[in-house]
Amino acid sequence: MHIFFSGIGGTGIGPLALIAKQAGYEVSGSDKQDSQYIQYLKKKGIHDIYIGQTTEAIARAHKNKPIDWYVFSSAIEKELDTHPEITFVTEHNIKNSKRDLLLNHLIKDRQLKLLAVAGTHGKTTTTAMVVYLMKALELPISYSVGAKISFGDMGQYDPRSEYFVLECDEFDRNFLGFSPYMAIISGIGYDHHEIYPTEESYRQAFRDFIGKSAWKHLWQSDFVRLGLQVDKSYTDASLVVMPENPPELEQINLPGVVNRRNAYLAMNAVMAITKEPPEKLIQLMNKFPGVSRRMEMIKPNIYTDYAHTPEKIMGAIEIAQELAKKTNKSLVVVYEPLTNRRMHHTKEQHHDLFNSVTKLYWVPSYLAREDPGLPVLHPTELIMTLNPDTQAKAEPAELDKTLKKAIKSHQNHGGLVLCLSGGGGGSLDEWLRRQFSGWF
């Protein structure tokens, strides 16, 4: 089967293309721009990649070998009526779908058991932790993680594996396309307001997801938040509701309570499958090397983190505070909100988020999939929604030489600089790497 992946350089589509290649499918794809990850995919044997999404390019791929399945991202879905690739596959009666249908096909075709990690926050790290533990136990595993990891590819198919570990995203209700063997819930808040107009609709989606899962692992607070009840369909083994502060957290040495909770959740899921003793899993978990863009050090005293919702920001700051305290540093934050539309919904929730930082630089929001009817909120406006004491130590900034100079000054004079950025190309994270790590 020949599968064409549109947006093959993305963190969701790219790993799936690699998985399909390893599973024995013919793979080709396209993207609007070249990237390091596309070059990486080529080194992994996916050579038929077109830069520029045009009718001519996909026609050439189809001529080389007829395309059986066209897989596209949520971003492409917004262009269904005008996108040249969509027009082409429609005219040629080529099967097309988002990635969840292909993943389901692969999971069912290879008779894999799906371990699905979902949640508003913590799902990427928790997914990586489950994968890390399975690898450390030398168990064959297939998986897809939405971030780069140092202990494997972002996506992998192992023909010997019994399980497939998937970071299962609630955006666009994608996670409802799966019926997991085990649902692992990392933490529930409220996000993606354009998809879920009310918090109740968001929670109902998680109830539906959990209801489709044979086994469930979640925190007591989320069990209560969702209004779940233990009924006759649950056995003691199939539903694991974890206490908020289990004593084992004290034995996990990873920085930050949120990291230790993610680790405990991952350990419980792996323990349920492998029956390995908790002492062994804690020992392994304490060696977890982390995930790209999750408190990733760019240079000494300069970190980047993907946090972009209030809960994630709170967790990232808490981890950074622990790191800063160990070395007697002050905490400086550079914040780039992910999307203007999200800030229209959450600006009030930022009121006390940055109270504990010494200095805050607020740069313009990273714009993606925006509502043209919403005015773009300027950093100055958003700073005014903060606690008055925090306003006094906050200032608007741009991704320029002035900000670079300020970051270097804090780096060299007792500051730990945490840069919060949820965007991709052209984001604060990319700018930071250009300026301080020599990437690109």
C-alpha positions in Angstrom: 0.0 0.0 0.0 1.3 3.5 -1.0 0.5 6.1 1.6 1.1 9.8 0.9 1.5 12.0 4.0 0.7 15.7 3.7 2.6 17.9 6.2 5.2 15.1 6.6 7.5 17.4 8.5 5.1 18.0 11.4 5.3 16.4 14.8 2.1 14.4 14.3 2.4 13.3 10.7 6.1 12.8 10.5 6.5 10.1 13.1 3.4 8.3 11.6 5.2 8.3 8.2 8.2 6.7 9.8 6.0 4.1 11.6 4.3 3.3 8.2 7.7 2.9 6.5 9.0 0.6 9.3 5.7 -1.4 9.0 6.4 -2.1 5.4 4.2 0.4 3.6 5.4 2.5 0.6 5.6 6.1 1.9 5.8 9.5 0.2 4.7 13.0 1.3 4.9 16.8 1.1 5.3 19.8 3.2 5.1 23.6 2.7 8.8 24.0 3.7 11.9 22.0 4.3 13.1 21.2 7.8 15.6 19.3 9.8 13.0 16.6 10.5 12.3 16.1 6.8 16.0 15.7 6.2 16.0 13.2 9.0 13.1 11.2 7.4 15.1 11.1 4.2 18.1 9.6 6.1 15.6 7.0 7.4 14.7 5.9 3.9 11.7 8.2 3.1 13.1 9.9 0.0 10.0 10.7 -2.0 9.2 14.0 -0.2 8.0 17.1 -2.1 8.6 20.7 -0.8 5.6 22.7 -1.9 2.1 21.3 -1.8 1.0 21.4 -5.5 -1.1 19.4 -7.9 2.0 18.8 -10.0 3.9 17.3 -7.1 1.2 14.9 -5.9 0.5 13.9 -9.5 4.2 13.0 -9.9 4.1 10.9 -6.7 0.9 9.2 -8.0 2.4 8.5 -11.4 5.5 7.0 -9.8 3.3 4.6 -7.9 -0.5 4.9 -7.5 -1.4 6.4 -4.1 -3.7 4.2 -2.1 -4.2 6.5 1.0 -3.7 10.2 1.5 -3.2 11.2 5.1 -3.6 14.9 6.1 -3.3 17.0 9.2 -5.9 19.1 11.0 -4.3 22.2 9.5 -5.0 20.9 5.9 -8.5 20.1 6.9 -9.3 23.8 7.1 -8.4 24.0 3.4 -10.5 21.1 2.1 -12.3 23.1 -0.5 -9.2 24.8 -2.0 -6.1 22.7 -1.2 -4.6 21.3 -4.5 -3.7 17.9 -3.0 -7.2 17.4 -1.7 -8.7 18.4 -5.0 -6.4 15.9 -6.7 -7.1 12.9 -4.5 -10.9 13.7 -4.6 -10.8 13.7 -8.4 -8.8 10.5 -8.5 -11.0 8.7 -5.9 -8.0 8.2 -3.6 -8.9 7.3 0.0 -8.1 10.2 2.3 -8.4 10.8 6.0 -6.7 12.3 9.0 -4.0 10.3 10.8 -6.3 8.6 13.4 -7.9 6.3 10.8 -4.5 5.2 9.5 -3.3 4.6 13.1 -6.4 2.5 13.8 -5.8 0.5 10.6 -2.2 -0.2 11.6 -3.1 -1.1 15.2 -5.9 -3.5 14.2 -4.0 -4.9 11.2 -1.0 -5.8 13.4 -3.2 -6.8 16.4 -1.6 -4.3 18.8 -3.0 -3.2 22.1 -3.3 0.6 22.3 -1.9 2.4 25.4 -3.4 5.8 24.9 -2.1 8.8 26.9 -4.5 11.7 27.0 -4.9 14.9 29.0 -4.8 18.7 28.8 -1.3 18.7 30.3 1.5 16.1 30.8 0.6 13.7 28.0 3.8 14.2 25.9 6.1 13.6 28.9 4.0 10.8 30.2 3.9 9.1 26.8 7.7 9.4 26.6 8.0 8.0 30.1 6.0 4.9 29.3 8.1 4.3 26.2 11.3 4.9 28.2 10.3 2.3 30.8 9.3 -0.3 28.2 12.7 0.2 26.4 14.6 0.1 29.7 12.9 -3.2 30.5 14.0 -4.4 27.0 10.4 -5.0 25.9 9.6 -4.5 22.2 7.4 -1.5 21.8 5.7 0.5 19.0 4.8 4.1 19.7 4.3 7.7 18.6 5.4 10.7 20.8 4.8 14.3 19.9 8.3 15.5 20.7 11.9 14.5 20.1 13.4 12.1 22.6 17.0 11.1 23.1 16.3 7.3 23.5 14.6 6.7 20.2 12.8 8.1 17.2 9.6 10.1 17.7 7.8 7.2 16.1 8.7 3.5 15.9 7.1 0.3 14.7 8.6 -2.9 16.1 7.1 -6.1 14.5 7.7 -8.0 17.8 5.6 -5.6 19.9 2.4 -6.4 21.6 1.6 -2.8 22.5 1.4 0.6 20.7 1.9 3.7 23.0 0.3 6.8 21.6 0.1 10.4 22.7 -3.6 10.8 22.0 -4.6 14.4 21.4 -8.1 15.8 22.2 -7.7 18.6 19.7 -10.4 18.3 17.0 -11.8 15.3 19.0 -9.1 13.1 17.4 -8.8 10.9 20.5 -12.4 9.8 20.1 -11.4 7.8 17.0 -9.7 5.2 19.2 -10.8 2.4 21.4 -7.8 1.9 23.7 -6.7 -1.2 25.6 -5.7 1.3 28.3 -6.4 5.0 28.8 -3.8 6.8 30.8 -5.1 10.3 31.8 -2.3 12.7 32.7 -4.4 15.6 33.9 -7.6 17.4 32.8 -8.2 21.2 32.6 -9.9 23.0 29.8 -8.4 23.9 26.4 -9.2 24.1 22.6 -12.1 26.5 23.1 -12.7 26.7 19.4 -13.5 22.9 19.4 -15.2 22.7 22.8 -17.3 25.8 23.4 -17.9 24.9 27.1 -15.9 23.3 29.8 -18.6 20.7 30.1 -18.3 19.7 26.5 -14.6 19.3 27.0 -15.1 17.1 30.0 -17.7 15.0 28.2 -15.2 14.3 25.5 -12.9 12.8 28.1 -15.8 10.8 29.6 -16.5 9.4 26.1 -12.8 8.6 25.6 -12.5 6.8 28.9 -15.7 5.0 28.2 -14.2 3.5 25.1 -11.2 2.2 27.0 -11.0 -1.3 28.5 -8.6 -0.2 31.3 -8.3 3.2 32.9 -5.6 5.0 34.9 -6.3 8.5 36.2 -5.9 10.7 39.2 -8.5 11.0 42.0 -8.9 14.8 41.2 -9.7 14.0 37.5 -12.1 11.2 38.5 -14.0 13.7 40.7 -13.7 16.5 38.1 -15.3 14.3 35.4 -18.0 13.1 37.8 -17.2 9.5 37.2 -18.6 6.7 39.4 -17.5 3.2 39.9 -20.2 0.9 38.4 -20.5 -2.8 37.9 -18.7 -2.7 34.6 -15.5 -1.7 36.3 -13.3 -4.3 38.0 -10.7 -3.4 40.6 -8.1 -4.0 37.9 -9.7 -2.2 35.0 -10.0 1.1 36.9 -7.1 2.5 38.7 -7.8 5.8 40.5 -4.6 7.1 42.0 -4.3 9.2 45.2 -3.1 12.8 44.7 0.0 12.5 46.9 1.1 8.9 46.9 4.1 8.2 49.2 6.2 6.9 46.2 6.5 10.5 44.9 9.2 11.1 47.5 11.3 8.3 46.0 11.2 9.8 42.5 14.1 12.2 42.0 13.0 14.1 38.9 12.7 17.9 39.3 9.2 19.3 39.8 6.1 17.8 41.4 4.4 17.7 37.9 7.3 15.5 36.6 7.1 13.2 39.6 3.4 12.8 39.1 3.8 12.0 35.4 6.4 9.5 36.3 4.2 7.8 38.9 1.4 7.6 36.4 3.6 6.1 33.8 5.0 3.6 36.3 1.6 2.5 37.3 0.5 1.9 33.8 3.7 -0.1 33.0 3.5 -2.0 36.3 -0.1 -3.1 35.4 1.2 -4.6 32.1 4.5 -6.0 33.1 4.0 -6.8 36.8 7.4 -5.4 37.5 8.0 -4.3 41.1 7.6 -0.6 41.8 11.1 -0.4 43.3 12.6 -1.4 40.0 10.5 1.0 38.0 11.3 3.9 40.3 15.0 3.1 39.9 14.6 3.2 36.1 12.4 6.3 36.2 15.0 8.3 38.1 17.3 8.0 35.1 14.7 9.4 32.7 16.6 11.9 30.4 13.7 14.2 29.6 11.9 15.3 26.4 12.7 18.0 23.9 11.2 21.3 24.7 10.1 20.2 28.1 12.5 22.1 30.4 15.2 21.5 27.8 18.5 23.3 28.5 19.6 25.4 25.5 22.6 26.9 27.3 23.6 26.9 31.0 20.8 28.8 32.8 18.7 29.1 29.6 15.8 26.7 29.2 12.9 26.2 26.7 9.6 24.7 27.5 6.4 24.1 25.4 4.0 25.1 28.2 1.1 27.1 26.7 -1.9 26.5 28.9 -2.3 27.9 32.5 -1.8 24.4 34.0 1.3 23.7 31.9 2.8 27.1 32.7 2.3 26.6 36.4 4.0 23.2 36.2 6.9 24.5 34.1 7.5 27.4 36.5 7.4 25.1 39.5 10.0 22.8 37.9 12.2 25.9 37.1 11.9 27.2 40.6 13.2 23.9 41.9 16.2 24.1 39.5 16.8 27.7 40.4 16.7 27.1 44.1 19.3 24.4 43.9 21.8 26.8 42.4 20.6 29.9 44.2 19.3 31.6 41.0 16.5 34.0 40.4 13.8 33.0 38.0 13.3 35.0 34.8 10.6 34.1 32.3 10.2 35.0 28.6 6.6 34.2 27.6 5.2 33.8 24.1 1.5 32.8 24.2 0.4 30.1 21.8 -2.3 31.8 19.6 -4.3 34.9 20.1 -7.6 33.0 20.2 -6.5 31.1 23.2 -5.5 34.3 25.0 -8.9 35.7 24.5 -10.3 32.8 26.5 -7.5 32.5 29.2 -6.1 35.9 29.8 -7.8 36.2 33.2 -6.3 32.9 34.2 -2.9 34.4 33.8 -3.5 36.8 36.7 -1.3 35.1 39.2 0.7 32.7 37.1 3.9 34.7 37.2 3.7 36.0 40.7 6.8 34.1 41.8 9.2 35.2 39.0 11.8 37.9 39.4 11.3 39.3 35.9 8.9 38.7 33.0 9.3 39.5 29.3 6.1 39.1 27.3 6.5 38.8 23.6 3.7 38.8 20.9 1.5 35.7 20.7 2.4 33.0 18.2 -0.4 33.1 15.6 -1.8 29.9 14.2 -5.3 28.9 13.0 -6.6 32.3 14.2 -10.1 33.7 14.2 -10.0 36.7 12.0 -12.8 38.3 13.9 -10.8 38.6 17.1 -8.5 41.6 17.6 -4.9 40.7 18.3 -4.1 41.3 21.9 -0.8 43.2 22.4 1.7 42.1 25.2 1.0 45.5 26.9 -2.7 44.7 27.1 -2.1 41.2 28.4 0.4 42.4 31.1 -2.3 44.7 32.4 -4.4 41.6 33.3 -1.7 40.4 35.7 -1.5 40.9 39.5 -0.4 44.6 40.1 2.8 43.4 41.8 3.6 41.2 38.8 2.9 44.1 36.4 5.7 46.0 38.0 8.3 43.4 37.0 6.9 42.6 33.6 7.6 44.3 30.3 6.6 43.8 26.6 9.4 42.6 24.4 10.2 41.5 20.8 12.4 38.8 19.4 15.3 41.1 18.8 18.8 42.1 19.9 17.4 43.9 23.0 15.8 40.7 24.3 18.9 38.7 23.4 21.0 41.1 25.4 18.7 40.9 28.4 18.7 37.1 28.4 22.5 37.0 28.3 22.7 39.5 31.1 20.4 37.4 33.3 22.2 34.3 32.3 25.6 35.7 33.4 24.4 37.5 36.5 22.6 34.9 38.7 19.4 34.3 36.7 17.8 31.1 35.4 15.9 32.1 32.2 12.8 30.0 31.3 11.4 30.6 27.8 7.8 29.5 27.4 6.8 28.9 23.7 4.2 26.7 22.2 4.8 27.5 18.6 6.9 25.9 15.8 8.6 27.7 12.9 9.2 31.4 13.6 8.5 31.0 17.4 10.4 32.1 20.4 11.8 28.6 20.7 13.2 28.7 17.2 14.6 32.2 17.7 16.2 31.1 21.0 18.0 28.2 19.3 19.2 30.5 16.5 20.6 33.0 19.0 22.1 30.8 21.6 22.7 27.3 20.3 23.8 27.8 16.7 21.0 25.7 15.3 19.7 26.2 11.8 
